[in-house]
Amino acid sequence: MLKDRRSYCAIPYEIHSYSTYASVYVPNNIKRNDPMDPNSRWSTSTNDHLQYIILKVPPSLVVTITFGKYNKMHVSNVKKMRISVSEDGVEYKEVLCGGLKNDSEMETFNLLVKDEAYYIAQYVKIEPLAAWGVNFSYSLWFVELRGIMDVEKFIRYNEMIVFGRSMRSCLRFLRDSGFRDVYEILEKRSSDKIEDEVVKHIRKLLESHRYEDVEAVLDKLDPCVFQGFIDNSPYTLVWTEIPRTEVWPCERGGHQMAEMDGSLYVYGGWNGVEELEDFWRYKDGEWTEIKVDGRTPGKRSCHRMISNKSKLYLMGKYIPLSSRKAFSGRSDIWAFDGEWKVINMNDEGGPGNIYDHQMVATGDKLCVFGGRSTEREDIYSGLYMFSLDDTSPSYEDEEDVLEDYQKMNEMEKAAFGLDGRYKNASNPVRRKEQLSGSICVRESSFGSRVLHESITDESNSRHELSTSSSGLVISRWTMVRSDTVQPPNTPSLKSRLGHSMVFIPPDYIEGSIYNNSLAIIGGQRNKNSIREILFYSLDTDTVYQSVPFPINGDGKIIQRGLLYLSEIVVLFCHGKEKEGKLESIDVYTYSLTRKRWTKVIAKTRAETGVDIKPLSRSAHQFIQMNGWFYLFGGNVSERTDRRVNDMWVFRLEKKTNKEIRHLSKFLVRKHKYLHLLGIDEKKAVDYLRTSVLSMAVDEDTREIFEDLCREVYKRKIFTDPVEDICRLLSAKEY
């Protein structure tokens, strides 16, 4: 429901209160959308950070907020603002911190609707914090709220959550305060448990200082009891550079790398002097250059290549400005399954030739988003689907394409009258059946959508080699979203360059809102760096969530993202200054189940103790194969044209059940030592030298051991042994 903009309704509101207003710019003006009237706005009388307007709504789940604007740029447009909601008008929860572009386009934002409980709103507070014009007051021209007004089920859910949370807090207080009899009576009557029987038993043993018995219990535990802690702990990695061999691809950036059937494939790129057309395979630690007889995609960079069902698909390329007049502008899609073939050169209804786009396979379709057209530098591509219908022909050369078009024209004459009108216009499905397998009627979206005529935007559609004068398009392309025409009541899906995109398949995670979605990661549009993940539903054509990057600051940032298990793994190359150099390289994971970012801990190699990792870079490739993550090539310096051809690899690792069991026993001995230290210091030190030291076998336990050594004279460790040990047994808070 919360990922379908069609299920939202407009929420009526009244102006509850406000800080100030100037002249005729009264708060009620924001209820009327009149972009031609310069007086149709609420404007504050000052520009401090104390300005606000509060809207009163019926009890609702406010999902989106839309702002209208004046018909041209305005110095009073709000550059930064904060939006909060409240159920009682006293305690507010922040649901958005953002700002408006200084243009005339309406903007819609998703609002945070849930943390642990849903945010039922009766008051919506908008706080302008900065205007686009320095020292100008703030103006809001039009505000619309949309969401769900039937909130009874959300209220019942919240009551259940609050009751459970209160009960656990009460039980924890009674237990920790020594009211054991009351605690045990209340726990028996409650369905909420704050600890299981194993934890209770360990707690009693620790309170009695029976540390050896605790170790015996830990030895007998089922390993699965540690899995909750393992799942919630961060990954670690160790970067390893793959040694170069005699046969090795040359330096390059803007190349493409894809995994297929246990091998990595690399095509093309730019070496700093010229574009490349070489084709390589990496398997079992060795590079092999693939020499193909017949036609190939030729020299290209900034293209895209992916794999699907044991085939590689390649599309797009960068055309230098000096060569664009002589270029036809037509896009081509190539497939490789032992030899290269052109599978499409009719790009009517498609994006034309684009570069720096992204492409993923969604079942029997290629999904293409973003990038920039080589026809006009100011045109960005939209969101398109290309059908991979296996019955469609492939082409050896352009003559085959033209011959096929002539055949289609003959069939068109049988289906159309002399005036170009379709004889069976009321039945588009029948017309589809009359044409060849390479012809499809444009669909509105994906899945089981009803076929219909779609309005296309001229700035994004192709019209060369048209075979029909009717409204129906003969093409394997479907435009899902134009870059310039966005549907109402949903955040816009604006195209960009330099982004990453992953497809989350249907039923990928049981019951997850992210299923059958595109995750569009970062990118650049004009001079604006996009620093978030957008989640777009293929089912409902809705941008339903945006997740800000974990990298703070305004510095330059380049990202590469991949789907791995239930997480999106993102490699960030970033710097401190917006136009400065890239200085750092970090890996983060965004969990699709826990909905949060976690930084992957980069560790040093155990045998050397030296922190070795690749240089931060751009124009590189980042691919996962069989649980290993590979980084290859790119540009490590903005000052030179030199590219690199180094290759790095790492695995994402977590401690095993065996290692966590060992850690839990080590912590038991840690607390026995601390207990002895308060009774008999000599005996404690002897225990530290023997029983504790023998368990310090890795980086984590050795670090704790060093702290314990200092504890002899510092006495600064005050840790609850139950909390310290039992946190490893599950994800619960004890």
N, C-alpha and C positions, 0 to 999 in steps of 0.2 A: 504493500500500500504506500509506504513512504518513499518508494522509488518510482512512483507513477504520478506525473504532474496532472494527469487527467482526473485523478481522484480528489484533487484539491478544489476547494470552493473559495470564492472571495469572502473574506471575513469583514463584516462591517465594524466600524470603530467610531468613537467620539473622542474629541480632544479633552483629555482629563486635566492636564496642567502643562505649563510651559515656563521657561525662564523669562524671556523677553521677546518683544517683537518691535519692528521699526515701521513707523508710518502706516501705510495701507497693507503691509505685508503680514496679514494676520494669520495665525496658525490654521484656521479653517480652510485656507486656500489650498492646502496639500490634499484635500479630498477631491479636487477638480483637476483633471488633466487637460490643460490648455497651453501647449508649448508655444503658441504664437503670442500669448499675452505676457508681457514682461512683469505685470503686477500679480500674476497668478502663482504666488509662492509665499512661504513663510520665511522671513528674514529676521535674524536676531539684531538687536541694537548694539551688540558688542561682540568681540571675537575671543573672549577668554574661554577657559576650559570648564566653565560652570553653566554653559548653555545646554538646554535639553528640551525635549517635548515628549510627553507621555500620552499614549493612546490607550483608551479603555475599550476592551473587546469582550464579547461573551466568552465564557470558558472555552478555550480552543487550544489545539496543538498548532501553533503557527510554524509553518514549514518553509515558506519563502516570503521575501519582501522585495517589492519592485519599486524602483524610483524612476519617475519621469523627469524630464529636463526641459530647459528652454531650447528653442530651435537652433541655437548656435552656442559656441563656447561662452562661458561666463565666469568672471573672476570669483564669484561667490559660491560656485559649485563646491560641494564638500569633498575634500581630498582625503580626509581621514575621519572615521567615526567609530563609535562603539554602540552596539545594540544589545539590550538586556531585556529579559522577561521576568515577570513576577506573578504569582498567584494571589498574593495578598496586598501588593502595593508597598511592601516594606522590604522584603528580602529579594534582591534581584540576582539573576544568574546571567552572565554574559553568554550570548549565543552567536555573536559575530563581531569581529574587529576587522575593518577593511576600509574601503573608500570608493568613490565614484571616479570614472574617467571624466576628463573635461571635454565632453563632446555633447552631441544632441541625442544620442541613442539611449533608449530606456535600458536599465540594467536590473537584472533579477539575481538575488543571492539566496543560497540555501542557508537556513538557520539551524543551529544545533538544537535537536529536539529531545535528546536523551543522554544522560550520563548513566547512573545506575537506575534512576527512575525517569519517567517522561516529564518534560517541562510543560505543565499545563499553565497557560497564560491567561490572565485577565488584564494585564498591563504590559505594554510594550514601550520601552524607553529608548529614545534615539538621542545620542549625545554627539553632536558635531565637535571635532577636535582640531580641524585645520581646514582652511579654504585654499583653493588653487591660487588665489591672489594674496600676496603677502599683506597682512594687516587689514584684510577685508572681513566683513561679517559673514555669517554662514547663511546659505539659502537652500531650502528643500522645496522643490516645485510640485511634486506629486508623490504620494506614497500609497501603495496597495499591499495589503496583507492577504496571503492565501494559506490554506491549511485545512484542518479537519475540525469541524465543530461538534461532531458527535463523539464526545470524549469519555463517555461513561466507562468503556472497557479500559481506557488508559488510567482513569482514576482508580478503578478496582485493582489494576496491576500495581499502581503506586502504593496503595494501601497495604497490599501484600508485601511489597518490598520494605516499606517502612516498619511494618510489624516485625518482620524477620530480623531486620537490622537492629531494632530496639531490643528484641528478645536476646539476641546474641550479646549485645553490649551489657545487658542486665546480668546474664549468666557469667560473662567474663568478670564483671565487677564482684559478684558474689564469690566466685571461685578465688580470685586473687586477694580478696579481703578476708578470707578465712571463714566465711559463712558456708561451710561444707554441707551442713544438713539442709539448709534452705536451697542451696545450689542443686543438690541431688534430687530434691523433691520437684523443683521447677523443671529440671532437665527431663525428668521422666514424663512430665505432662506436655512437654514441648516437642514439636517435630524438628526444631532447629537444634543441631548439635554443634558445639564449638570444638570438640575433639572426639576422636574415635577411641575405641577400647585400647588399642596399642599405645596411643599417646597418653592416655590416662595411666596405664601401667608404667610407662617410662617416667612420667611425672612423679609418681609415687616413689619409684626407685631413686630418682635424682634427689628428691626432697629428703630421702633417708641416706643419701651419700653412698649408695650401693652401686658404684661405678662399674665394677666387673660384671654385675648382673645385667646392667644396661647393655654392655657390649655383647653379652650372650644373647639378649633379646634381638639386638640389631643383626647378629649373624643369622638368626632364624627367620628374619622377615622376608616376605615375598618381594623380589626386586621391583615389582610394579608400584610399590608404595612410594618409590623415589621419583616416579615418572612425572608427577605434577610439578615438582621442583625443577626437574630437568627442562620441561616444556617452557617454564617461565624464566629460565636463565638465559643470558645472552649467548650468542654464538661466539666462537673464537676462530681466528684464521692465522695462518703463517704463509706469507708470500714466498714463492719460489720462482726464480727465473730459470726458464728452460734453456739449457746450453745450446748454442748454435751448432749446427752441423754443416757439412760441406754443401748440401743441397738445402737452400733456404730462400724464401721470398725476399725480394728487395724492400727497401724502406718505402713506406706509403702511409697516406692518410686518406680519409674519405672513401675507403674501401668497404666491402661487405664481407661478413663472415657468418656462416650458418652451419648448424649441426644437422646431419642426416645419416641415419643408420650407423651410428657409432664413429662417424668421421666428421672433421671440420672442413668446410670448403671456403675458400677465399677467392673473390673475384675483383679485379680492377683496382681503382684508386688513383691517387695523385702522388707522385714521388717528389714534388717540389719543382719539377721542371716540365713534366708532361704527364698526360693521363696514361693509365696502364690497361691492358686487356688480358693479362695472364691469369690463369686459373689454376688453383692449387688445392691439394687435399692433404690434411694432417691426420694421420692414424698411427696408433701404436708408437708414438714418439718420433715419427719420421714424416718429413714433408715430401710430396711428390707433385711435380707439375703435370697437369693434365693437358695433353695435346689432343685436340678434337678436330677431326676432319669435317669439312663443310663450313657452313656459316656459324658465326658466333655473335654474341651481343656487341663485340667490338670494344674500343676504348671508351671508358666511362668512369665517372666518380660521382659521389653523392647520390647514388642509386640505392635501391633496396633489394635484398635477396633473402628469401625465407624458404623453409622446407615444409612439405605437406605430403604425406602418403608416399614417401620415397621419391619425391620429385623436388627439384629446386625451382623456384619461381623468381624471376628478376624483372624489375620495372624501373623506368625513369633514369635520368642522367642530367648532369649539369652541362649547360651550353654557355660558353663564354659570350659576353655581350657583343663582342665583335663578330660573332658567327651566327647570331640569332636571326638576322634577316634572311640568310640563305637556308635556314633550317625550317622544315615543314611544320614543326610544332606538334607533329603527331606522336602519340605515345605508342610504345610497343611493349608487350609482355612476352618474355621468353621462359621456356620450361626446359629443364635438363633432367634426363633419366638415362644418361649414357651418351646422348647427343643433344645439341641445342636445337630447339624449334621455336618459331614465333607462333604463339597461340592466339594473338589478337593484334590487329593493326587497325581495326575499326573502332575509333575511340569516341564515336558519337554518344553523347550522354555521359561521357567520362571526364576526367580532369585534364586531358591533354598531357603533354610532357611536363613533368614536374621533377623537382629535386629536393633533397633534404626532407622527404616525407617519411611516413612510417607505414608498414604493411604487416598484417597478421593474417593467418588462415583461420576462418571460422567455419569449420565443416567443409562444405563444398563451395565456399566462396572466399575470395580474397577481400579483406577489408583494408582500405587505403585512407589514411587521414593526414591532413596537413601538407606541408611542403609549399613550394612557391613555383608559379608558372614561369616557363622560359619565354612565353609570348610577351607578357608584361610583368616587369619586376615588382609592381605594386599589387599584384593579384596573388592571394593565397588560395590554395586548394581547399576543398571542403572534405566531407566524409562520403566515401563512395564504396560500393560493393561491386565486385566483378565475379560473375558466375564461372565456376570451374567444371561445368557440365562436361563429363567425359565424352558425350556424343558429339560435342562441337569439334570442328576440324582444327588441325594445326597446319601451319604454312611453312614451306621450305623457303620461299622468297616472295617478294612483293607482287610478282606476276600472278602467283596463285591467289593472292588476296583479291586482286582486281577481277580475276576470272570468277571467283566466288560471288563478288558483288554483282557481276553481270547476270549470273544465275538467279540471284535474289531479285533483281529488277524484273526478270521475266515472270517470276512468281507473283510479284507485286501487281503486274498488269492484269493477272487473272483475278486478283482480289480487289482491285480498285477500278473505278470508272475513269472515263477520260478527264473528268473534272478533278480527279485526285481524291475523291471522297471514297471512303471504305464502304463496300456494299453491305457488310454486316457489322456496322459500327456498334450495334447494340450488344454484340457478343465478342468481346476482345479475346476471350479464351479460344474461341473457334479460330480466329485469325492466327493466333499463336500456333495452333496445330497445323495450319496450312503451310507455314514457313519452315525453313530448315532448322536443324538443331542449333545453329549458331545465332538464332534469333530469339529474343525473349522480350516479353512485355514488362515494362518497368514496374517494379513492386514498390509499395510504400515503405516497407521496412523488411523485417526478417521473419522467419518462422512461417506461420500460417496466415500471413496478412492477405487480405483480399486484393486481387489485382485491380489497378485503376490507373487512369491517366494522371501523371504527375507534372506539376508546374515546375519548370526548370528555370534557373537563373542564368542569364546570358553570360555573366562574367565567369561562370564555372563550367559551362557546357560546351561541347565540341560539335561542329556542324559540317565538317568536311566529309566527303564521300557519303552523303545522306542517300538512303535508298527509298525514302518514303516522304511524301508531301503531307501526310496526315499527322494528327497529334500523337499517335503512338510511335515509339522510338524502337528502331530495329538495332539492338545492341545488347551486349552482355553486361553492360554497365548499368548500375542504378545509383543515382545520387540520393543519399539519405539525408544529408544536411548541407546546404550551401553555406559558404563562409559569410555571405552578406545578408542572407534572409534566414533568420532564426525563428523557431516557433515561439509563441507567447508563453508567459508564465513558467519559464524554466531558465536557469542560468544559461548563457550562450556558450556554445561549443566553438570557440574561436580557434582558427588554424594557427599554426606556428611552425618554426623550424627548429631543428636540433633537439627535438623531444624524443622520448621513448614511448612505446605502447605495448601493452600485453593484453592478451585475451584470456578472460577467466571463463571457462566453459560452463554450460548448464550442468547443474548437480555436482559441481566441483567440490563444494563444501556443503554438507547436508544442512539445509535450512538457512544458508547464508544469503544476505541481501546482495552480495557481490557476484552471485552466479549469473552467467550469461551477460557479462559486462566487459567494457573496455576500460582499462586503467591507463590514462594518458598522463605521462610523467614529465613535468617541466617543459622547457623549450623557450623560444624567444620569438616575440612578435614585434616587428619594427625595432625600437630601441628598448622595449620592455622585457625584462627577464621574468618568466613565469615560474614561480617557486612553490609548486603544489602538485599533488596528484588529483586529477579529476576522474571521477567514476561515472561512466555513462552507460545506461541500461539499453541494451539492444532490443529488449522486449517493449519498452515504453517510450523510447526516444527522449529520455530524461537525463540530464546531468544532475544526479541526486546527492553527490557528496564531493567536497573538496577537502583535502588533507594537506596542511602546510608542511613544507620541508622541515626537517630537524636542524638544518644548517642555518644559524642565525647570521644577521648582518646583511649588508647590501653588496658584498663582494661578488665577483664573477663566479659563475657556477656552471659546470657541465655534468650531465648525469646520463647514466645508462642503466636501464631497469630490466629485470627478468622475473618471471614467475617460477618459484621454487617451493614445492610442497604447499603449505598454506600461507606462504609469505611472498611479498614482493621484495626482491633483493636489488638494492640500488647502489651503484658505484658512483660516488660523488668526487669530482675533481673541482676544487674551489680555491678562491683567494680572498684576501681581505678588502681589496678595492674593486669598485665596479668596473673600471677599465684597466685594472692591474693584471699581473700575471697570476697563473694558477700555482698555488703553493702547496696545497695539501691534497691527499687522496685518502678517502675514508669509505667504508662500506656500512650501510645501514639496512635493516630489514623492517618492513612494515607488515605486521601480522594481520591477516584477514579475519582471524578469530578473536584476537584480543584488541584489535583496532588501535594499535599504538606502534610508535617507532622504537627501535632498539639499536644502539650502536654495536657493531661487531668489534670485538676486542682483537686488535692486531698484536700477536705475540712474536717474540724473537725466536730464532731457531735455537733449539736446545743445545745442539752441538757447538754452536759458535757464540751464542749469547749476543749476537749483533742484530740490530734492527735493520733489516734489508727490505725495501719495498720499491715499487716502480715510481718513476717521476710522474707528477701530475701532468695531465695532457688533455688534448682535444682531438677530434677526428679519429678516434680509436674505435675498436670493436671489443665487446664484452659478451661472452657466450658461455652457456652452461652445457656440459656434456657428461653424463654418467656421474653426476654429483660433484664434478670438478668445474671450477670457474676459470675461464681463460681470458686474458687480456692481450691484445695483439696490436702493435703499430700505433700510429697517430702522430701528433705534432706536440712536441714538448717545449717549444719556444716560439713566442710570438714575433721574435726579432729576425728569424731566419726562415728560409724556405725548406730547410732540411727536415725530413721526416725520419721516423725510427721504425725498426722492424724487430724490436725486442718482444719476447713472448713470456708472459708470467702466468702462474697458476696457483690456485689455493682451493682448499675445501672448507666448508662451513662445518665446524665441529662443536659438539657439546660433550660434557662429561658423561661417561657411561654409568649404568646402575651400579656396577662394581666399584667405580671410582667414587661415587657418592656414598656408597656404604662405607668405604675406607675413610672418607672425609668425616662421616658421622662418628665413627669410632675414634678418629683423631680428636674431634671436638669433645668427646667424653673424657679423654685423657687430659685435654686442655683444662677442663673444669675440675678434674680431680687434682691437677697440679695447683690451680688457683686456690682450691679448698685447703690443700696441704700447706700452701704458702702462708695462710693465716694461722696455722697451728704449729708447724715445725718447718722452719725455713731450710734447714740442712736436708731433711728428708724430701722436701719438695724439689730442691735442686738436683738431688740424686735421681729422683723420678723423672725430672726433665731430661737429664743426660742419657737416660736409658730408655724408658718406655715411650716418652714423647718423641725424642729424636729419631727413634727407629721407624716412626710413622711419617716423618717429614720426607716425602718421596718426590714431590712435584713442586712447581713454582708456588702454588697457593698455600700448601701446608708448610713449606719452608718459610714463607713470609710470615705466617702466623707464629711459627716457632721462634723467629727472630724477635717478634713482639713479646713473646713469653719470656725470652731471655732478659729483655729490658725490664720486665715487670718486677724482677727481684728488687730493684732499687727505685722504680718509678711508681708502682702501685696505682695504675690508671685504668685498668680494665675492669669495668663493672657491667657484665653481661649476664642476663638471665639464662642459666643453663638450659632450661626447658625450651625457651624461645630459640636459643642458638642451635639446638640439636633438632628439635621437632619441626622446625621450618623446612628441613630437608625431606620430611616424610610426605608432604603434600603441599599444595599451593595455599593452604589455609593460613590465617593469622591466629597465632596462639597467644 
